[in-house]
Amino acid sequence: MTNDTGILKTLISEHLASLFTGVISIVGSISVLLYLNWKMTLVLFTVLPLSALILVPLGRQMYKISKGTQDETASFTATLSGVLSEIRLVKSSGAEAREYEAGRTGIMNLLSFGIREGKISAMISPLVSFVFMMLLVVIIGYGGMQVSSGALTAGELVAFILYLIQIVMPLTQLTQFFTQIQKAKGASERIIETLAAEEEVYEGAEEAVQVEEPIVIEDLSFGYKTGEQVLNKVSFTMQPGQVTAIVGPSGGGKTTLFSLLERFYRPDHGLIKLGGKPVSTFSLRSWRKLIGYVSQESPLLAGTIADNLAYGLDREVTEAEMRRAAEMAYADKFIEELPDGYQTDVGERGVKLSGGQRQRIAIARALLRDPQILMLDEATSSLDSQSEAVVQKALSNLMKGRTTIVIAHRLATVVNADQIIFMEKGRITGKGTHKELLLDHELYREFAEQQLQMNVPELESAPAEGEEAPLEYGQNTGGGRRSAHPRIGGSLFEG
């Protein structure tokens, strides 16, 4: 986007103009030379094969060097970007020396390519000039013989040489254009590849509307690479206004399922339906407008809190609306305590705010979108207990009346979900309520024993329907402690 296009810009702005003027000058001069003495002019054409012998191999080298330079530049830029964005990790890990060496290696590779390119550029002009100087010597010698025999006058010979010089200078410019076009050819390959990539069709014939209809996942299969299935024949239904929780070990395909729901990828097999219609028939704009997504990271863009709250909305958001959404997300107090309130700059990726503050702004943003479908990717997993309690209250406000699908790594947050889907290695191995899975699903039962500090026999004394449940949605019993279970392990269900 930056380097490759810069090389093409140099070719067009600096060398293309000289190509046209050079071609006009060469064609005009050769026409006059043919008129003056066609035999001597034919001698000029003997230089073309000689020039090709020099330029073609050097051009191929320039192409390879240009491609290598662009690849190395991309690699170095990626390294630099990664180190600067995670500079605290680098410093806290004591990895400065390692990253310094990686950066130094990248710079030295770029220097090496630059020196090789400079050598070829320095060779081309002298070699071409040498060939044409030798040609000039031959023309003067041959022309002198023609003058002495009376076949050519001295004035005609002088005129011939002057026109010959008019050819030499533009040809030197053309050789520079030739080397630059080889360089641009190496740079343009990736640009062409990017332009040829398939684009998302954002608009569509049919609009997804906010209707109270179930979302049906039907026989869904997907793999990022051919032959590696991340999801394998996943099927379940989410009823409107109900909460569906997806639980299971890491790598089970939970986040991939969210990506397919957002239509970031197309499934290899199967369908996602809304109200009996495949969501692929809806325009991307209208479908994604129905969805509110709150992730673990709660990404923010550089700018003000107000900018982030209204991000992506196609309407004007009043300050009163922002305050109401912030109040429901329990973000109003900390925002008002900031020096500039809603106009406070959050910094790159929201670094000036804490994790809990970013999370609450993300919830307020989702409230302003007023989505029909809510997707929560364990929105409280990285928070302290006090922030988690506040965020859970905000999530409860957000979830009211919406079809909600939750990725959960802690059972305490989803025991009262309308249905729980247990996923292992891309397959659904259990489906039902918390009580049903405790009875029927061995791994879920072990998961519950580990996280909730409970014994399965206690189900016999579970409260009847209508009585107060021992675990409210969002309550983190046991302080989030995990025992070192020999089968599940302390971190198996972490994000």
Sequence and secondary structure as in RCSB ss.txt:
>XXXX:A:sequence
MTNDTGILKTLISEHLASLFTGVISIVGSISVLLYLNWKMTLVLFTVLPLSALILVPLGRQMYKISKGTQDETAS
FTATLSGVLSEIRLVKSSGAEAREYEAGRTGIMNLLSFGIREGKISAMISPLVSFVFMMLLVVIIGYGGMQVSSG
ALTAGELVAFILYLIQIVMPLTQLTQFFTQIQKAKGASERIIETLAAEEEVYEGAEEAVQVEEPIVIEDLSFGYK
TGEQVLNKVSFTMQPGQVTAIVGPSGGGKTTLFSLLERFYRPDHGLIKLGGKPVSTFSLRSWRKLIGYVSQESPL
LAGTIADNLAYGLDREVTEAEMRRAAEMAYADKFIEELPDGYQTDVGERGVKLSGGQRQRIAIARALLRDPQILM
LDEATSSLDSQSEAVVQKALSNLMKGRTTIVIAHRLATVVNADQIIFMEKGRITGKGTHKELLLDHELYREFAEQ
QLQMNVPELESAPAEGEEAPLEYGQNTGGGRRSAHPRIGGSLFEG
>XXXX:A:secstr
  HHHHHHHHIIIIIHHHHHHHHHHHHHHHHHHHHH HHHHHHHTTHHHHHHHHHHHHHHHHHHHHHHHHHHHHH
HHHHHHHHHHTHHHHHHTT HHHHHHHHHHHHHHHHHHHHHHHHHHHHHHHHHHHHHHHHHHHHHHHHHHHHHTT
SS HHHHHHHHHHHHHHHHHHHHHHHHHHHHHHHHHHHHHHHHHHHS       SB        EEEEEEEE SB
TTB SEEEEEEEE TT EEEEE STTSSHHHHHHHHTTSS  SEEEEEETTEEGGGB HHHHHHTEEEE SS   
 SSBHHHHHTTT SS   HHHHHHHHHHTT HHHHHHSTTGGG B  GGGTTS HHHHHHHHHHHHHHH  SEEE
EE TTTTS HHHHHHHHHHHHHHHTTSEEEEE S GGGTTT SEEEEEETTEEEEEE HHHHHHH HHHHHHHHH
HH   GGGGGG   TTS  SS TT  GGGG     TTT TTTT  
